[in-house]
């Protein structure tokens, strides 16, 4: 018998194409829904919500690609840091929430930086799962 070395798994073997196809189909359906409700059926048509959703899908895709580069041990080490940052964001939202959103909707859960609004609880969901 020859002494065979086990080859490390390639990055391609980490990819589940069935999940990618499912996510892409759901993304397409959501884009069509957003487009139809904000542009085709609206009295004041706007492509901005659809474009913003595409932008968030691109940012999410880049984040997934970056996270796939980490080894699981590295993610275990990053989990407490991510969790700590998430808790810090939740504390900061109590002080620096968007006053306009609170006046209009009663929600203190949003940061607003110019044209971009950000809800820290969405980031905390990921860090909580990692933890």
MODELLER restraints for C-alpha pairs under 7 A, 6 or more apart:
rsr = mdl.restraints
at = mdl.atoms
rsr.add(forms.Gaussian(group=physical.xy_distance, feature=features.Distance(at['CA:31:A'], at['CA:50:A']), mean=6.23, stdev=0.5))
rsr.add(forms.Gaussian(group=physical.xy_distance, feature=features.Distance(at['CA:34:A'], at['CA:50:A']), mean=5.89, stdev=0.5))
rsr.add(forms.Gaussian(group=physical.xy_distance, feature=features.Distance(at['CA:35:A'], at['CA:47:A']), mean=6.97, stdev=0.5))
rsr.add(forms.Gaussian(group=physical.xy_distance, feature=features.Distance(at['CA:35:A'], at['CA:50:A']), mean=5.65, stdev=0.5))
rsr.add(forms.Gaussian(group=physical.xy_distance, feature=features.Distance(at['CA:38:A'], at['CA:45:A']), mean=5.90, stdev=0.5))
rsr.add(forms.Gaussian(group=physical.xy_distance, feature=features.Distance(at['CA:38:A'], at['CA:46:A']), mean=5.92, stdev=0.5))
rsr.add(forms.Gaussian(group=physical.xy_distance, feature=features.Distance(at['CA:39:A'], at['CA:45:A']), mean=4.20, stdev=0.5))
rsr.add(forms.Gaussian(group=physical.xy_distance, feature=features.Distance(at['CA:39:A'], at['CA:46:A']), mean=5.15, stdev=0.5))
rsr.add(forms.Gaussian(group=physical.xy_distance, feature=features.Distance(at['CA:39:A'], at['CA:47:A']), mean=6.06, stdev=0.5))
rsr.add(forms.Gaussian(group=physical.xy_distance, feature=features.Distance(at['CA:79:A'], at['CA:127:A']), mean=6.41, stdev=0.5))
rsr.add(forms.Gaussian(group=physical.xy_distance, feature=features.Distance(at['CA:79:A'], at['CA:130:A']), mean=5.40, stdev=0.5))
rsr.add(forms.Gaussian(group=physical.xy_distance, feature=features.Distance(at['CA:79:A'], at['CA:131:A']), mean=5.22, stdev=0.5))
rsr.add(forms.Gaussian(group=physical.xy_distance, feature=features.Distance(at['CA:80:A'], at['CA:131:A']), mean=6.43, stdev=0.5))
rsr.add(forms.Gaussian(group=physical.xy_distance, feature=features.Distance(at['CA:82:A'], at['CA:127:A']), mean=5.41, stdev=0.5))
rsr.add(forms.Gaussian(group=physical.xy_distance, feature=features.Distance(at['CA:83:A'], at['CA:124:A']), mean=6.94, stdev=0.5))
rsr.add(forms.Gaussian(group=physical.xy_distance, feature=features.Distance(at['CA:83:A'], at['CA:127:A']), mean=4.95, stdev=0.5))
rsr.add(forms.Gaussian(group=physical.xy_distance, feature=features.Distance(at['CA:83:A'], at['CA:128:A']), mean=6.25, stdev=0.5))
rsr.add(forms.Gaussian(group=physical.xy_distance, feature=features.Distance(at['CA:83:A'], at['CA:131:A']), mean=6.72, stdev=0.5))
rsr.add(forms.Gaussian(group=physical.xy_distance, feature=features.Distance(at['CA:86:A'], at['CA:123:A']), mean=6.64, stdev=0.5))
rsr.add(forms.Gaussian(group=physical.xy_distance, feature=features.Distance(at['CA:86:A'], at['CA:124:A']), mean=4.86, stdev=0.5))
rsr.add(forms.Gaussian(group=physical.xy_distance, feature=features.Distance(at['CA:86:A'], at['CA:127:A']), mean=6.76, stdev=0.5))
rsr.add(forms.Gaussian(group=physical.xy_distance, feature=features.Distance(at['CA:89:A'], at['CA:120:A']), mean=6.09, stdev=0.5))
rsr.add(forms.Gaussian(group=physical.xy_distance, feature=features.Distance(at['CA:90:A'], at['CA:120:A']), mean=6.45, stdev=0.5))
rsr.add(forms.Gaussian(group=physical.xy_distance, feature=features.Distance(at['CA:93:A'], at['CA:109:A']), mean=6.38, stdev=0.5))
rsr.add(forms.Gaussian(group=physical.xy_distance, feature=features.Distance(at['CA:93:A'], at['CA:111:A']), mean=6.99, stdev=0.5))
rsr.add(forms.Gaussian(group=physical.xy_distance, feature=features.Distance(at['CA:97:A'], at['CA:108:A']), mean=5.37, stdev=0.5))
rsr.add(forms.Gaussian(group=physical.xy_distance, feature=features.Distance(at['CA:97:A'], at['CA:109:A']), mean=6.36, stdev=0.5))
rsr.add(forms.Gaussian(group=physical.xy_distance, feature=features.Distance(at['CA:97:A'], at['CA:110:A']), mean=5.64, stdev=0.5))
rsr.add(forms.Gaussian(group=physical.xy_distance, feature=features.Distance(at['CA:97:A'], at['CA:111:A']), mean=5.42, stdev=0.5))
rsr.add(forms.Gaussian(group=physical.xy_distance, feature=features.Distance(at['CA:98:A'], at['CA:108:A']), mean=6.68, stdev=0.5))
rsr.add(forms.Gaussian(group=physical.xy_distance, feature=features.Distance(at['CA:98:A'], at['CA:110:A']), mean=5.83, stdev=0.5))
rsr.add(forms.Gaussian(group=physical.xy_distance, feature=features.Distance(at['CA:98:A'], at['CA:111:A']), mean=5.53, stdev=0.5))
rsr.add(forms.Gaussian(group=physical.xy_distance, feature=features.Distance(at['CA:98:A'], at['CA:112:A']), mean=6.01, stdev=0.5))
rsr.add(forms.Gaussian(group=physical.xy_distance, feature=features.Distance(at['CA:101:A'], at['CA:107:A']), mean=6.15, stdev=0.5))
rsr.add(forms.Gaussian(group=physical.xy_distance, feature=features.Distance(at['CA:102:A'], at['CA:108:A']), mean=5.49, stdev=0.5))
rsr.add(forms.Gaussian(group=physical.xy_distance, feature=features.Distance(at['CA:109:A'], at['CA:119:A']), mean=6.00, stdev=0.5))
rsr.add(forms.Gaussian(group=physical.xy_distance, feature=features.Distance(at['CA:110:A'], at['CA:117:A']), mean=6.51, stdev=0.5))
rsr.add(forms.Gaussian(group=physical.xy_distance, feature=features.Distance(at['CA:110:A'], at['CA:118:A']), mean=5.59, stdev=0.5))
rsr.add(forms.Gaussian(group=physical.xy_distance, feature=features.Distance(at['CA:110:A'], at['CA:119:A']), mean=4.72, stdev=0.5))
rsr.add(forms.Gaussian(group=physical.xy_distance, feature=features.Distance(at['CA:111:A'], at['CA:117:A']), mean=5.69, stdev=0.5))
rsr.add(forms.Gaussian(group=physical.xy_distance, feature=features.Distance(at['CA:111:A'], at['CA:118:A']), mean=5.06, stdev=0.5))
rsr.add(forms.Gaussian(group=physical.xy_distance, feature=features.Distance(at['CA:111:A'], at['CA:119:A']), mean=6.26, stdev=0.5))
rsr.add(forms.Gaussian(group=physical.xy_distance, feature=features.Distance(at['CA:112:A'], at['CA:118:A']), mean=6.15, stdev=0.5))
